[in-house]
Amino acid sequence: MARRVEPLAELQVSIEAAGGCAVTVEADVTNRAAMARAIVVLHAPISVATTRKDSC
């Protein structure tokens, strides 16, 4: 999570190329609404991963 996704994009590509899983989310930690949206976005892959082996 970062204010801008661009700095994390390269890291995400590297992680996924190595067989890992990464999710990038744009959010300003000083903004409550942005953090709430980020939590929803980040929670979705975790929920899927607990039910499907092939998911992030």
PDB file with one MODEL, atoms N, CA, C and O in Angstrom:
MODEL        1
ATOM      1  N   MET A   1       0.847  -1.158   0.000  1.00  0.00           N
ATOM      2  CA  MET A   1       0.000   0.000   0.000  1.00  0.00           C
ATOM      3  C   MET A   1       0.897   1.227   0.000  1.00  0.00           C
ATOM      4  O   MET A   1       1.895   1.295   0.718  1.00  0.00           O
ATOM      5  N   ALA A   2       0.521   2.175  -0.811  1.00  0.00           N
ATOM      6  CA  ALA A   2       1.271   3.423  -0.902  1.00  0.00           C
ATOM      7  C   ALA A   2       0.346   4.515  -1.425  1.00  0.00           C
ATOM      8  O   ALA A   2      -0.736   4.238  -1.942  1.00  0.00           O
ATOM      9  N   ARG A   3       0.788   5.751  -1.282  1.00  0.00           N
ATOM     10  CA  ARG A   3       0.000   6.859  -1.830  1.00  0.00           C
ATOM     11  C   ARG A   3      -0.107   6.759  -3.338  1.00  0.00           C
ATOM     12  O   ARG A   3      -1.110   7.152  -3.935  1.00  0.00           O
ATOM     13  N   ARG A   4       0.943   6.227  -3.944  1.00  0.00           N
ATOM     14  CA  ARG A   4       0.947   6.023  -5.398  1.00  0.00           C
ATOM     15  C   ARG A   4       1.315   4.571  -5.671  1.00  0.00           C
ATOM     16  O   ARG A   4       2.231   4.030  -5.053  1.00  0.00           O
ATOM     17  N   VAL A   5       0.607   3.951  -6.585  1.00  0.00           N
ATOM     18  CA  VAL A   5       0.826   2.535  -6.895  1.00  0.00           C
ATOM     19  C   VAL A   5       2.095   2.333  -7.731  1.00  0.00           C
ATOM     20  O   VAL A   5       2.730   1.282  -7.650  1.00  0.00           O
ATOM     21  N   GLU A   6       2.456   3.322  -8.521  1.00  0.00           N
ATOM     22  CA  GLU A   6       3.570   3.169  -9.453  1.00  0.00           C
ATOM     23  C   GLU A   6       4.856   2.644  -8.797  1.00  0.00           C
ATOM     24  O   GLU A   6       5.482   1.745  -9.358  1.00  0.00           O
ATOM     25  N   PRO A   7       5.273   3.164  -7.641  1.00  0.00           N
ATOM     26  CA  PRO A   7       6.509   2.639  -7.046  1.00  0.00           C
ATOM     27  C   PRO A   7       6.427   1.158  -6.662  1.00  0.00           C
ATOM     28  O   PRO A   7       7.448   0.474  -6.587  1.00  0.00           O
ATOM     29  N   LEU A   8       5.225   0.675  -6.423  1.00  0.00           N
ATOM     30  CA  LEU A   8       5.064  -0.720  -6.027  1.00  0.00           C
ATOM     31  C   LEU A   8       4.897  -1.675  -7.200  1.00  0.00           C
ATOM     32  O   LEU A   8       5.049  -2.885  -7.038  1.00  0.00           O
ATOM     33  N   ALA A   9       4.587  -1.150  -8.372  1.00  0.00           N
ATOM     34  CA  ALA A   9       4.299  -2.002  -9.533  1.00  0.00           C
ATOM     35  C   ALA A   9       5.465  -2.907  -9.889  1.00  0.00           C
ATOM     36  O   ALA A   9       5.267  -4.093 -10.153  1.00  0.00           O
ATOM     37  N   GLU A  10       6.675  -2.370  -9.901  1.00  0.00           N
ATOM     38  CA  GLU A  10       7.846  -3.184 -10.237  1.00  0.00           C
ATOM     39  C   GLU A  10       8.068  -4.276  -9.196  1.00  0.00           C
ATOM     40  O   GLU A  10       8.406  -5.408  -9.542  1.00  0.00           O
ATOM     41  N   LEU A  11       7.884  -3.946  -7.953  1.00  0.00           N
ATOM     42  CA  LEU A  11       8.030  -4.944  -6.893  1.00  0.00           C
ATOM     43  C   LEU A  11       6.985  -6.045  -7.039  1.00  0.00           C
ATOM     44  O   LEU A  11       7.297  -7.223  -6.859  1.00  0.00           O
ATOM     45  N   GLN A  12       5.761  -5.677  -7.360  1.00  0.00           N
ATOM     46  CA  GLN A  12       4.708  -6.669  -7.558  1.00  0.00           C
ATOM     47  C   GLN A  12       5.065  -7.618  -8.702  1.00  0.00           C
ATOM     48  O   GLN A  12       4.888  -8.831  -8.583  1.00  0.00           O
ATOM     49  N   VAL A  13       5.558  -7.075  -9.794  1.00  0.00           N
ATOM     50  CA  VAL A  13       5.953  -7.898 -10.937  1.00  0.00           C
ATOM     51  C   VAL A  13       7.053  -8.876 -10.530  1.00  0.00           C
ATOM     52  O   VAL A  13       7.005 -10.049 -10.902  1.00  0.00           O
ATOM     53  N   SER A  14       8.027  -8.413  -9.780  1.00  0.00           N
ATOM     54  CA  SER A  14       9.132  -9.276  -9.333  1.00  0.00           C
ATOM     55  C   SER A  14       8.636 -10.398  -8.434  1.00  0.00           C
ATOM     56  O   SER A  14       9.054 -11.547  -8.575  1.00  0.00           O
ATOM     57  N   ILE A  15       7.756 -10.066  -7.523  1.00  0.00           N
ATOM     58  CA  ILE A  15       7.207 -11.069  -6.603  1.00  0.00           C
ATOM     59  C   ILE A  15       6.422 -12.125  -7.374  1.00  0.00           C
ATOM     60  O   ILE A  15       6.585 -13.323  -7.143  1.00  0.00           O
ATOM     61  N   GLU A  16       5.577 -11.675  -8.285  1.00  0.00           N
ATOM     62  CA  GLU A  16       4.765 -12.614  -9.060  1.00  0.00           C
ATOM     63  C   GLU A  16       5.617 -13.445 -10.011  1.00  0.00           C
ATOM     64  O   GLU A  16       5.302 -14.612 -10.248  1.00  0.00           O
ATOM     65  N   ALA A  17       6.683 -12.878 -10.562  1.00  0.00           N
ATOM     66  CA  ALA A  17       7.575 -13.624 -11.445  1.00  0.00           C
ATOM     67  C   ALA A  17       8.292 -14.741 -10.692  1.00  0.00           C
ATOM     68  O   ALA A  17       8.663 -15.760 -11.275  1.00  0.00           O
ATOM     69  N   ALA A  18       8.479 -14.536  -9.404  1.00  0.00           N
ATOM     70  CA  ALA A  18       9.143 -15.540  -8.573  1.00  0.00           C
ATOM     71  C   ALA A  18       8.151 -16.565  -8.023  1.00  0.00           C
ATOM     72  O   ALA A  18       8.518 -17.431  -7.229  1.00  0.00           O
ATOM     73  N   GLY A  19       6.888 -16.457  -8.454  1.00  0.00           N
ATOM     74  CA  GLY A  19       5.876 -17.415  -8.022  1.00  0.00           C
ATOM     75  C   GLY A  19       5.071 -16.968  -6.818  1.00  0.00           C
ATOM     76  O   GLY A  19       4.228 -17.711  -6.315  1.00  0.00           O
ATOM     77  N   GLY A  20       5.329 -15.765  -6.360  1.00  0.00           N
ATOM     78  CA  GLY A  20       4.607 -15.252  -5.210  1.00  0.00           C
ATOM     79  C   GLY A  20       3.339 -14.529  -5.607  1.00  0.00           C
ATOM     80  O   GLY A  20       2.933 -14.545  -6.769  1.00  0.00           O
ATOM     81  N   CYS A  21       2.731 -13.907  -4.650  1.00  0.00           N
ATOM     82  CA  CYS A  21       1.484 -13.195  -4.870  1.00  0.00           C
ATOM     83  C   CYS A  21       1.595 -11.822  -4.227  1.00  0.00           C
ATOM     84  O   CYS A  21       2.053 -11.693  -3.092  1.00  0.00           O
ATOM     85  N   ALA A  22       1.178 -10.809  -4.952  1.00  0.00           N
ATOM     86  CA  ALA A  22       1.236  -9.448  -4.424  1.00  0.00           C
ATOM     87  C   ALA A  22       0.038  -8.658  -4.911  1.00  0.00           C
ATOM     88  O   ALA A  22      -0.450  -8.861  -6.022  1.00  0.00           O
ATOM     89  N   VAL A  23      -0.421  -7.766  -4.075  1.00  0.00           N
ATOM     90  CA  VAL A  23      -1.520  -6.876  -4.409  1.00  0.00           C
ATOM     91  C   VAL A  23      -1.070  -5.469  -4.060  1.00  0.00           C
ATOM     92  O   VAL A  23      -0.593  -5.227  -2.951  1.00  0.00           O
ATOM     93  N   THR A  24      -1.215  -4.549  -4.985  1.00  0.00           N
ATOM     94  CA  THR A  24      -0.870  -3.158  -4.698  1.00  0.00           C
ATOM     95  C   THR A  24      -2.147  -2.339  -4.588  1.00  0.00           C
ATOM     96  O   THR A  24      -3.098  -2.521  -5.348  1.00  0.00           O
ATOM     97  N   VAL A  25      -2.137  -1.442  -3.628  1.00  0.00           N
ATOM     98  CA  VAL A  25      -3.307  -0.616  -3.371  1.00  0.00           C
ATOM     99  C   VAL A  25      -2.855   0.813  -3.135  1.00  0.00           C
ATOM    100  O   VAL A  25      -1.919   1.067  -2.377  1.00  0.00           O
ATOM    101  N   GLU A  26      -3.533   1.739  -3.794  1.00  0.00           N
ATOM    102  CA  GLU A  26      -3.261   3.157  -3.584  1.00  0.00           C
ATOM    103  C   GLU A  26      -4.130   3.654  -2.440  1.00  0.00           C
ATOM    104  O   GLU A  26      -5.354   3.530  -2.485  1.00  0.00           O
ATOM    105  N   ALA A  27      -3.493   4.222  -1.406  1.00  0.00           N
ATOM    106  CA  ALA A  27      -4.257   4.753  -0.284  1.00  0.00           C
ATOM    107  C   ALA A  27      -3.398   5.726   0.514  1.00  0.00           C
ATOM    108  O   ALA A  27      -2.205   5.503   0.721  1.00  0.00           O
ATOM    109  N   ASP A  28      -4.018   6.790   0.949  1.00  0.00           N
ATOM    110  CA  ASP A  28      -3.377   7.766   1.823  1.00  0.00           C
ATOM    111  C   ASP A  28      -3.725   7.372   3.254  1.00  0.00           C
ATOM    112  O   ASP A  28      -4.893   7.416   3.640  1.00  0.00           O
ATOM    113  N   VAL A  29      -2.729   6.989   4.042  1.00  0.00           N
ATOM    114  CA  VAL A  29      -2.995   6.497   5.396  1.00  0.00           C
ATOM    115  C   VAL A  29      -3.562   7.578   6.315  1.00  0.00           C
ATOM    116  O   VAL A  29      -4.027   7.266   7.411  1.00  0.00           O
ATOM    117  N   THR A  30      -3.532   8.822   5.897  1.00  0.00           N
ATOM    118  CA  THR A  30      -4.118   9.890   6.714  1.00  0.00           C
ATOM    119  C   THR A  30      -5.590  10.118   6.377  1.00  0.00           C
ATOM    120  O   THR A  30      -6.241  10.962   6.992  1.00  0.00           O
ATOM    121  N   ASN A  31      -6.120   9.370   5.404  1.00  0.00           N
ATOM    122  CA  ASN A  31      -7.496   9.524   4.961  1.00  0.00           C
ATOM    123  C   ASN A  31      -8.290   8.276   5.339  1.00  0.00           C
ATOM    124  O   ASN A  31      -8.055   7.198   4.793  1.00  0.00           O
ATOM    125  N   ARG A  32      -9.218   8.420   6.261  1.00  0.00           N
ATOM    126  CA  ARG A  32      -9.984   7.256   6.748  1.00  0.00           C
ATOM    127  C   ARG A  32     -10.745   6.531   5.642  1.00  0.00           C
ATOM    128  O   ARG A  32     -10.759   5.301   5.604  1.00  0.00           O
ATOM    129  N   ALA A  33     -11.367   7.272   4.755  1.00  0.00           N
ATOM    130  CA  ALA A  33     -12.132   6.649   3.670  1.00  0.00           C
ATOM    131  C   ALA A  33     -11.208   5.859   2.745  1.00  0.00           C
ATOM    132  O   ALA A  33     -11.557   4.763   2.306  1.00  0.00           O
ATOM    133  N   ALA A  34     -10.044   6.406   2.451  1.00  0.00           N
ATOM    134  CA  ALA A  34      -9.073   5.704   1.598  1.00  0.00           C
ATOM    135  C   ALA A  34      -8.598   4.423   2.272  1.00  0.00           C
ATOM    136  O   ALA A  34      -8.425   3.400   1.611  1.00  0.00           O
ATOM    137  N   MET A  35      -8.390   4.475   3.573  1.00  0.00           N
ATOM    138  CA  MET A  35      -7.949   3.277   4.296  1.00  0.00           C
ATOM    139  C   MET A  35      -9.049   2.215   4.319  1.00  0.00           C
ATOM    140  O   MET A  35      -8.766   1.024   4.189  1.00  0.00           O
ATOM    141  N   ALA A  36     -10.283   2.640   4.480  1.00  0.00           N
ATOM    142  CA  ALA A  36     -11.402   1.689   4.472  1.00  0.00           C
ATOM    143  C   ALA A  36     -11.498   0.982   3.124  1.00  0.00           C
ATOM    144  O   ALA A  36     -11.701  -0.231   3.066  1.00  0.00           O
ATOM    145  N   ARG A  37     -11.349   1.749   2.034  1.00  0.00           N
ATOM    146  CA  ARG A  37     -11.364   1.135   0.696  1.00  0.00           C
ATOM    147  C   ARG A  37     -10.192   0.170   0.527  1.00  0.00           C
ATOM    148  O   ARG A  37     -10.350  -0.911  -0.041  1.00  0.00           O
ATOM    149  N   ALA A  38      -9.028   0.561   1.017  1.00  0.00           N
ATOM    150  CA  ALA A  38      -7.842  -0.289   0.896  1.00  0.00           C
ATOM    151  C   ALA A  38      -8.042  -1.605   1.625  1.00  0.00           C
ATOM    152  O   ALA A  38      -7.652  -2.659   1.122  1.00  0.00           O
ATOM    153  N   ILE A  39      -8.633  -1.556   2.783  1.00  0.00           N
ATOM    154  CA  ILE A  39      -8.879  -2.783   3.552  1.00  0.00           C
ATOM    155  C   ILE A  39      -9.797  -3.716   2.780  1.00  0.00           C
ATOM    156  O   ILE A  39      -9.561  -4.924   2.742  1.00  0.00           O
ATOM    157  N   VAL A  40     -10.833  -3.178   2.169  1.00  0.00           N
ATOM    158  CA  VAL A  40     -11.752  -4.002   1.377  1.00  0.00           C
ATOM    159  C   VAL A  40     -11.001  -4.642   0.212  1.00  0.00           C
ATOM    160  O   VAL A  40     -11.146  -5.838  -0.040  1.00  0.00           O
ATOM    161  N   VAL A  41     -10.205  -3.855  -0.491  1.00  0.00           N
ATOM    162  CA  VAL A  41      -9.448  -4.362  -1.642  1.00  0.00           C
ATOM    163  C   VAL A  41      -8.449  -5.422  -1.204  1.00  0.00           C
ATOM    164  O   VAL A  41      -8.321  -6.457  -1.858  1.00  0.00           O
ATOM    165  N   LEU A  42      -7.750  -5.182  -0.123  1.00  0.00           N
ATOM    166  CA  LEU A  42      -6.733  -6.123   0.336  1.00  0.00           C
ATOM    167  C   LEU A  42      -7.345  -7.376   0.937  1.00  0.00           C
ATOM    168  O   LEU A  42      -6.744  -8.447   0.860  1.00  0.00           O
ATOM    169  N   HIS A  43      -8.494  -7.274   1.518  1.00  0.00           N
ATOM    170  CA  HIS A  43      -9.127  -8.433   2.136  1.00  0.00           C
ATOM    171  C   HIS A  43      -9.625  -9.432   1.104  1.00  0.00           C
ATOM    172  O   HIS A  43      -9.615 -10.635   1.365  1.00  0.00           O
ATOM    173  N   ALA A  44     -10.059  -8.969  -0.058  1.00  0.00           N
ATOM    174  CA  ALA A  44     -10.611  -9.859  -1.085  1.00  0.00           C
ATOM    175  C   ALA A  44      -9.642 -10.967  -1.499  1.00  0.00           C
ATOM    176  O   ALA A  44     -10.044 -12.130  -1.515  1.00  0.00           O
ATOM    177  N   PRO A  45      -8.368 -10.658  -1.839  1.00  0.00           N
ATOM    178  CA  PRO A  45      -7.467 -11.748  -2.232  1.00  0.00           C
ATOM    179  C   PRO A  45      -7.187 -12.717  -1.087  1.00  0.00           C
ATOM    180  O   PRO A  45      -6.996 -13.911  -1.322  1.00  0.00           O
ATOM    181  N   ILE A  46      -7.159 -12.223   0.134  1.00  0.00           N
ATOM    182  CA  ILE A  46      -6.903 -13.090   1.283  1.00  0.00           C
ATOM    183  C   ILE A  46      -8.064 -14.051   1.462  1.00  0.00           C
ATOM    184  O   ILE A  46      -7.849 -15.234   1.723  1.00  0.00           O
ATOM    185  N   SER A  47      -9.282 -13.569   1.329  1.00  0.00           N
ATOM    186  CA  SER A  47     -10.455 -14.427   1.457  1.00  0.00           C
ATOM    187  C   SER A  47     -10.470 -15.499   0.381  1.00  0.00           C
ATOM    188  O   SER A  47     -10.788 -16.656   0.655  1.00  0.00           O
ATOM    189  N   VAL A  48     -10.128 -15.120  -0.836  1.00  0.00           N
ATOM    190  CA  VAL A  48     -10.097 -16.075  -1.943  1.00  0.00           C
ATOM    191  C   VAL A  48      -8.989 -17.093  -1.703  1.00  0.00           C
ATOM    192  O   VAL A  48      -9.187 -18.282  -1.950  1.00  0.00           O
ATOM    193  N   ALA A  49      -7.842 -16.656  -1.232  1.00  0.00           N
ATOM    194  CA  ALA A  49      -6.700 -17.554  -1.022  1.00  0.00           C
ATOM    195  C   ALA A  49      -7.002 -18.617   0.016  1.00  0.00           C
ATOM    196  O   ALA A  49      -6.446 -19.713  -0.049  1.00  0.00           O
ATOM    197  N   THR A  50      -7.856 -18.324   0.958  1.00  0.00           N
ATOM    198  CA  THR A  50      -8.159 -19.322   1.976  1.00  0.00           C
ATOM    199  C   THR A  50      -9.087 -20.398   1.455  1.00  0.00           C
ATOM    200  O   THR A  50      -9.227 -21.453   2.075  1.00  0.00           O
ATOM    201  N   THR A  51      -9.729 -20.143   0.314  1.00  0.00           N
ATOM    202  CA  THR A  51     -10.653 -21.142  -0.231  1.00  0.00           C
ATOM    203  C   THR A  51     -10.160 -21.774  -1.524  1.00  0.00           C
ATOM    204  O   THR A  51     -10.668 -22.820  -1.928  1.00  0.00           O
ATOM    205  N   ARG A  52      -9.174 -21.157  -2.184  1.00  0.00           N
ATOM    206  CA  ARG A  52      -8.655 -21.686  -3.448  1.00  0.00           C
ATOM    207  C   ARG A  52      -7.139 -21.683  -3.422  1.00  0.00           C
ATOM    208  O   ARG A  52      -6.527 -20.651  -3.148  1.00  0.00           O
ATOM    209  N   LYS A  53      -6.533 -22.809  -3.698  1.00  0.00           N
ATOM    210  CA  LYS A  53      -5.074 -22.914  -3.691  1.00  0.00           C
ATOM    211  C   LYS A  53      -4.415 -22.091  -4.797  1.00  0.00           C
ATOM    212  O   LYS A  53      -3.308 -21.586  -4.610  1.00  0.00           O
ATOM    213  N   ASP A  54      -5.070 -21.952  -5.931  1.00  0.00           N
ATOM    214  CA  ASP A  54      -4.445 -21.280  -7.072  1.00  0.00           C
ATOM    215  C   ASP A  54      -4.612 -19.764  -7.044  1.00  0.00           C
ATOM    216  O   ASP A  54      -4.202 -19.088  -7.988  1.00  0.00           O
ATOM    217  N   SER A  55      -5.186 -19.231  -6.013  1.00  0.00           N
ATOM    218  CA  SER A  55      -5.430 -17.800  -5.930  1.00  0.00           C
ATOM    219  C   SER A  55      -4.345 -17.098  -5.139  1.00  0.00           C
ATOM    220  O   SER A  55      -3.599 -17.712  -4.377  1.00  0.00           O
ATOM    221  N   CYS A  56      -4.281 -15.808  -5.340  1.00  0.00           N
ATOM    222  CA  CYS A  56      -3.368 -14.964  -4.629  1.00  0.00           C
ATOM    223  C   CYS A  56      -3.765 -14.871  -3.170  1.00  0.00           C
ATOM    224  O   CYS A  56      -3.100 -14.188  -2.391  1.00  0.00           O
TER     225      CYS A  56
ENDMDL
END
